[in-house]
Amino acid sequence: MAQGTDVMVLDDEPIVGERLRPALEKEGHTVEVFTDSEQAIDRLKQKRFGVLVTDMKMRGPSGMDVLRFVREQAPGTQVIVITGYATIETSHEANAWGAYRFVAKPFKLKELVKLVEQAAKLASA
């Protein structure tokens, strides 16, 4: 288990962060939750995270915009993209930009926590 990894969760649906935060904190991670992508980008300018879990479609910058920003500013951060609008094209685009995984909603909490654990082992933030 990768203890002490800083994780950002970004989803405009508050329930996602409300479910993920306690599950990830139970595994020893420090978790910051955002529902606004512009605020998340501002925070990413200040702090490096080992893992970012981001929704794809949001008001303001999209999850793909956030992924591109992270790839340019913090290439060691592992990014897991979650979306309710999964298509082959968006999956390929996320992979092309270096996403660790692309996960369709609804997801199983335990499976996403396991993915974060795996990504945290690879993180160099």
Beta strands, then each sheet from edge to edge (+ up, - down):
strand 1: 6-10
strand 2: 30-34
strand 3: 51-55
strand 4: 78-83
strand 5: 101-104
sheet 1: 2+ 1+ 3+ 4+ 5+
end
